[in-house]
Amino acid sequence: MTRCGIGPVFAIASVLSGVFTGWLTYLAPDRFIISCIPYWLLVIPGIVFLVGGTLFYVHSLRVFNRGHRKEQLVIDGPYSIVRHPIYAAWILLICPGSVLFFRSWLMLFVPLAAYVCFKAFIYKEDEYLNGKFGQAYSDYRSKVNELFPNWGFWRNNRNASREC
């Protein structure tokens, strides 16, 4: 397993589905554009998702690179929220932000394609990390969800902020 993990396969699936659905939307906007909602009601949250997702993505990469250089299992920062924050940024924020920004219902297939690709290949990263970090990764995996933060995370952080 390389440093990029399943990233290249994941990126190709996401980008190709985005280009394809975007191209179809461009060719037949009357069929695929969401016209029943004013554009600004879609573009504003779309930009928020895109900017927030990009910031979360970049931050996750920086935290990952710091740990990777030290050959440590990264479990802090965004990795304390979800096990795969780089993929989560794409699937939950950047891809949906693109859907909203381009206001194409057809582009809803982009986050779906990204999620399917993620689920199909993530076992390779999990096997690699389990082999490299053993029990530490198994413990981490049992506490932190893949893409969606668990409710315990939000409760624990809320309680921690009350103690301050």
Protein Blocks (a to p, Z undefined) as FASTA:
>chain_A
ZZklmmmmmmmmmmmmmmmmmmmmmmmmmlmpcfkbcfklmmmmmmmmmmmmmmmmmmmm
mmmmmmmmnopacfehjllmpmblmlmmmmmmmmmmmmmmnopaklmmmmmmmmmmmmmm
mmmmmmmmmmmnmmmmmmmmmmpcfklccfklmmmmmmmmmmZZ
